[in-house]
Amino acid sequence: MVMKIEQDYNRFKQIVRGRLRKELKKFIVNGELIGKKGKDLVSIPLPQIDIPHFTFGSRQKGGVGQGDGKVGDPVSPSQEDANPDQAGNAPGDHILEVDISLEELAQILGEELALPRIEPKGKSNIVSQRSKYSSIRRTGPDSLVHRKRTYKEALKRQIIAGSYNPSSPVLYPYREDRRYRSWKEEMKPEFNAVVIYMMDVSGSMGQDQKEIVRIESFWIDTWLRSQYDGLETRYIIHDAVAREVDQETFYHTRESGGTIISSAYKLCLKMIEEEYDPGQWNIYAFHFSDGDNWSGNDTQECLNMLSSQMLDNLNLFCYGQVESDYGSGQFIRDLNERFEGKEERVVTSRIENKEKIFDSIKEFLGKGK
């Protein structure tokens, strides 16, 4: 009975996974997976998916095959006679919320977008010691008794001694039958990573643009966390000046002021120099803006900073240009003119609307940097 339930549950998980893969782009565009994010799980609304089950009622209520009726009568009341012009009182389709781990969600994302596994740059100097229970011993504490192996040894002993009775299988493990779990220490290098998000919050960036950034950064985080043992996130907002903020402030700051992009890059560079040694950290920088900068001189300063100071410290610099009715969109053209085809660590993406988020994630993460 238990095995049957497990089979049904595993089948259910396969159905959910298949539906997720089929409609992943829709979930990304609508942001439906983000609303109830917990510590390790997200809730996914999936319509009309349920595990078949029996519902038992009292005998007095009757059931299929009982009571008056004729051949061909419907088993349940029909809706054919319902008036479409009147409000109904029957229940509709139900939405089932399914919890899925962020690790599995990242795996589905990687499969659907064909994302390559990330190869961390350099070799990390950070090494951790871990205990792994991977062997069996004849001695050990009672808390580590391996019961299955112990009874297996007792069975082998009885069979060899000729005392095993298949019709009445009773096993009494002796002291010498006992087996214990054992461990060994493993030294494992840890590739830590930090993601620095920068967003333009000037007057030309509206709520719709910030919602696009919120959704896309969630999926970027989800993928990168599946690739690294430790992932830190830092947030920078800027208009004419830049400042570090927490995640809540990053996504909910009201837009105002002009735009000086170099202020964000200078703060990002300062963070890296003071806190993240490129020899020990894999560093990602993502900048989202509508492409409107205060002056051409500031744009040149940004390009020079990237070339001479920032890129040598980064695995990847990604610029996402979120289309706005008020932004000029010039910055992405300047970046492409300077780096396109010359520097593979610089990736740019135009994100006209939510429909383009799916493609933008592929452009950013598709090189496995």
C-alpha positions in Angstrom: 0.0 0.0 0.0 2.8 2.4 0.9 4.7 1.6 -2.3 1.6 2.3 -4.3 1.1 5.7 -2.6 4.8 6.5 -3.4 4.3 5.6 -7.0 1.2 7.8 -7.3 3.1 10.7 -5.6 6.1 10.3 -7.9 3.8 10.2 -10.9 2.1 13.4 -9.6 5.5 15.1 -9.3 6.3 14.1 -12.9 3.0 15.6 -14.1 3.8 18.8 -12.2 7.3 19.0 -13.6 6.0 18.4 -17.1 3.4 21.2 -16.7 6.1 23.5 -15.3 8.4 22.9 -18.2 5.6 23.3 -20.7 4.4 26.6 -19.3 7.7 27.9 -17.8 7.7 31.0 -20.0 4.2 31.9 -19.0 5.2 31.6 -15.3 8.3 33.8 -15.8 6.3 36.5 -17.7 3.5 36.6 -15.2 5.8 36.3 -12.1 3.4 33.7 -10.7 6.2 31.7 -9.0 7.5 34.6 -7.0 4.5 35.7 -4.9 4.8 33.1 -2.1 8.6 32.5 -2.0 9.6 31.1 1.3 13.1 30.1 2.5 13.6 27.1 0.2 10.2 26.7 -1.6 8.0 28.6 -4.0 4.3 28.0 -4.5 3.1 27.4 -8.1 -0.6 27.7 -9.1 -1.4 24.9 -11.4 -5.0 24.4 -12.6 -6.8 21.1 -12.7 -4.0 18.8 -11.5 -4.9 16.4 -8.7 -4.1 12.9 -7.5 -7.1 10.6 -8.0 -8.7 9.4 -4.8 -11.8 7.8 -3.4 -14.2 9.6 -1.2 -16.3 7.4 1.1 -19.7 8.5 2.3 -22.5 6.9 4.5 -24.5 4.0 3.2 -27.8 5.9 3.5 -26.9 8.4 0.7 -26.8 5.7 -2.0 -24.4 5.7 -4.8 -23.7 4.6 -8.4 -25.7 1.5 -9.2 -28.3 2.2 -6.4 -31.8 3.7 -6.5 -34.2 4.3 -9.4 -32.9 4.9 -12.9 -32.8 3.8 -16.5 -30.1 2.7 -18.8 -28.4 5.8 -20.2 -29.3 8.1 -17.4 -26.3 10.4 -16.4 -24.5 9.4 -13.2 -24.3 13.1 -12.0 -26.6 16.1 -12.6 -26.1 17.6 -16.1 -25.2 21.3 -16.7 -26.7 21.2 -20.2 -29.9 22.9 -19.0 -28.1 25.7 -17.2 -29.0 29.2 -18.4 -25.7 31.0 -19.5 -27.3 34.4 -18.9 -27.9 33.7 -15.2 -25.3 33.6 -12.4 -24.4 30.0 -11.5 -24.0 28.5 -8.1 -21.9 25.5 -9.1 -18.2 25.3 -8.1 -15.7 26.0 -10.8 -12.3 24.6 -11.6 -9.9 24.7 -8.7 -6.3 26.0 -8.7 -3.9 23.7 -6.9 -0.9 25.3 -5.3 2.2 23.1 -5.5 5.4 23.7 -3.5 8.6 23.1 -5.4 12.2 23.6 -4.2 14.3 26.3 -5.6 16.9 23.7 -6.5 14.5 21.8 -8.7 13.1 25.0 -10.1 16.7 26.0 -11.2 17.1 22.6 -12.8 14.0 23.0 -14.8 15.1 26.5 -15.8 18.4 25.2 -16.9 16.9 22.3 -19.0 14.3 24.6 -20.7 16.8 27.3 -21.6 19.6 24.8 -22.3 21.9 26.7 -19.9 25.4 25.3 -19.5 26.8 24.5 -16.1 28.9 27.5 -14.9 32.6 26.9 -14.7 34.0 29.2 -11.9 36.9 31.2 -12.9 40.3 30.5 -11.3 40.7 28.2 -8.3 39.1 29.0 -5.0 41.3 29.2 -1.9 38.3 28.5 0.3 38.3 24.9 1.5 35.8 23.3 3.8 35.9 20.1 5.7 32.9 17.9 5.5 31.9 14.5 7.2 30.4 12.0 4.8 28.9 8.7 5.9 30.0 6.5 3.2 31.2 3.2 4.7 30.3 0.4 7.2 32.3 -0.7 10.3 32.1 -3.6 12.8 32.4 -1.2 15.8 30.8 2.1 16.7 28.3 3.8 18.9 24.7 2.5 19.2 23.4 5.7 17.6 25.1 4.7 14.3 23.8 1.1 14.1 22.9 0.3 10.5 19.9 -1.9 11.2 19.4 -3.2 7.6 23.0 -4.3 7.4 22.9 -5.8 10.9 19.8 -8.0 10.1 21.4 -9.0 6.8 24.5 -10.3 8.7 22.2 -12.1 11.1 20.4 -13.7 8.2 23.6 -14.8 6.5 24.8 -16.4 9.8 21.6 -18.3 10.3 21.6 -19.6 6.7 25.2 -20.8 7.0 24.5 -22.4 10.3 21.3 -24.1 8.9 19.1 -22.6 11.6 17.0 -20.3 9.4 13.4 -21.4 9.0 11.7 -19.7 6.0 8.2 -20.6 7.3 8.9 -18.8 10.6 11.6 -16.3 9.9 12.9 -15.0 13.3 16.2 -13.2 13.4 18.1 -12.5 16.6 21.2 -10.4 15.8 24.3 -11.3 17.9 26.9 -8.9 18.9 29.2 -9.9 16.1 26.3 -9.3 13.6 26.2 -5.6 14.3 27.3 -3.1 11.6 27.7 0.6 12.1 27.7 3.6 9.8 31.1 5.2 9.4 32.3 8.5 8.0 35.4 10.0 6.5 36.5 13.6 6.3 36.5 15.3 2.9 38.2 18.5 1.9 36.0 20.2 -0.6 36.8 23.5 -2.4 33.9 26.0 -2.2 33.4 28.4 -5.0 31.7 31.4 -3.5 30.0 34.0 -5.6 28.5 37.5 -5.2 26.0 39.2 -7.5 25.9 42.9 -7.5 22.6 44.3 -8.9 22.5 47.9 -10.0 19.3 49.7 -11.1 18.5 53.1 -12.4 15.7 54.7 -10.4 15.6 58.0 -12.1 12.4 59.7 -13.3 12.3 57.8 -16.5 12.1 54.4 -14.8 8.5 53.5 -13.9 6.8 50.8 -11.9 6.5 48.5 -14.9 10.2 48.7 -15.6 11.1 47.8 -12.0 8.7 44.9 -12.0 10.6 43.5 -15.0 13.9 43.9 -13.1 12.4 42.1 -10.0 11.2 39.1 -12.0 14.4 38.7 -14.0 16.7 39.0 -11.0 14.7 36.4 -9.2 15.4 33.9 -11.9 19.1 34.9 -12.2 19.4 34.4 -8.4 17.7 31.0 -8.7 20.1 29.7 -11.3 23.3 31.1 -9.7 22.4 29.7 -6.3 22.1 26.2 -7.9 25.7 26.6 -9.2 27.5 27.9 -6.1 27.7 26.7 -2.5 27.6 30.3 -1.3 26.0 33.2 -3.0 25.8 36.8 -1.7 23.6 39.5 -3.2 24.2 43.2 -3.0 22.0 46.0 -4.3 22.8 49.4 -5.7 20.3 52.0 -6.8 21.2 55.2 -8.6 19.9 58.4 -10.2 22.4 61.2 -10.1 24.1 59.5 -7.1 24.4 55.9 -6.1 23.8 54.1 -2.7 23.7 50.6 -1.4 20.3 49.4 -0.2 18.6 46.2 0.9 16.5 44.1 -1.4 13.1 45.6 -0.3 14.3 49.1 -0.9 15.9 48.1 -4.2 12.5 47.0 -5.7 10.3 49.6 -4.1 12.2 52.9 -4.3 10.2 55.6 -6.0 11.7 57.0 -9.2 13.0 60.6 -9.3 16.0 62.7 -10.4 18.4 62.5 -13.3 20.8 59.8 -14.3 24.6 59.5 -13.8 25.4 55.9 -14.5 29.1 56.2 -13.4 28.0 56.7 -9.8 26.8 53.1 -9.7 29.9 51.7 -11.3 32.2 53.5 -8.9 30.3 52.2 -5.9 30.3 48.7 -7.4 34.1 48.9 -7.9 34.6 50.1 -4.4 32.6 47.1 -3.0 34.8 44.7 -5.0 38.1 46.3 -4.0 37.2 46.4 -0.3 35.3 43.2 0.2 35.6 40.7 -2.6 39.0 39.3 -3.6 38.6 38.2 -7.3 41.0 35.3 -6.5 38.4 33.9 -4.0 35.1 35.2 -5.4 33.2 34.8 -8.6 31.7 38.2 -9.2 28.7 39.0 -11.3 27.4 42.5 -12.0 24.0 43.2 -13.5 22.9 46.7 -14.4 19.3 47.6 -15.4 18.5 50.9 -16.9 16.4 52.5 -19.6 19.6 53.6 -21.4 19.3 57.3 -20.6 22.5 58.9 -19.2 23.2 62.5 -18.2 25.9 63.1 -20.7 28.2 61.5 -23.3 31.1 62.3 -21.1 29.7 60.2 -18.3 29.0 57.4 -20.7 32.7 57.5 -21.8 33.7 57.4 -18.2 31.6 54.2 -17.7 33.1 52.5 -20.7 36.6 53.3 -19.6 35.9 52.0 -16.0 34.6 48.8 -17.5 37.6 48.3 -19.7 40.4 49.3 -17.4 39.1 48.4 -13.9 35.9 46.4 -13.6 36.1 43.6 -16.2 39.3 42.1 -14.9 37.5 41.4 -11.6 34.3 40.1 -13.0 33.1 36.7 -14.4 30.4 38.6 -16.2 29.0 42.1 -16.7 25.4 42.1 -17.9 23.5 45.2 -19.0 19.7 44.9 -19.4 18.0 47.8 -21.1 14.4 48.0 -20.0 12.4 49.9 -22.5 10.8 53.1 -21.3 8.7 55.8 -23.0 11.0 58.4 -21.6 14.5 56.9 -21.9 16.7 57.6 -24.9 18.0 54.0 -25.1 21.5 55.2 -26.1 23.6 53.5 -23.5 23.2 50.0 -24.9 24.3 51.2 -28.3 27.4 52.7 -26.8 28.2 49.5 -24.9 27.7 47.4 -28.1 29.9 49.7 -30.1 32.7 49.4 -27.6 32.5 45.7 -26.6 30.4 43.7 -29.0 32.5 40.9 -30.6 35.6 42.1 -28.6 34.8 41.2 -25.0 32.8 38.1 -24.1 32.4 39.1 -20.5 30.1 41.9 -21.5 26.6 40.8 -22.4 23.8 43.2 -23.3 20.1 42.6 -23.7 17.1 44.6 -24.7 14.0 43.9 -22.5 11.1 45.6 -24.3 8.5 44.0 -22.0 7.8 41.0 -19.8 7.6 38.7 -22.8 11.3 39.3 -23.4 12.4 38.3 -19.9 12.7 34.7 -21.0 15.1 35.5 -23.9 17.1 38.0 -21.8 17.9 35.3 -19.1 19.1 33.1 -21.9 21.3 35.8 -23.3 22.8 36.6 -19.9 23.4 33.1 -18.6 23.8 31.1 -21.8 27.6 31.3 -22.0 28.2 29.5 -18.7 30.5 32.2 -17.3 
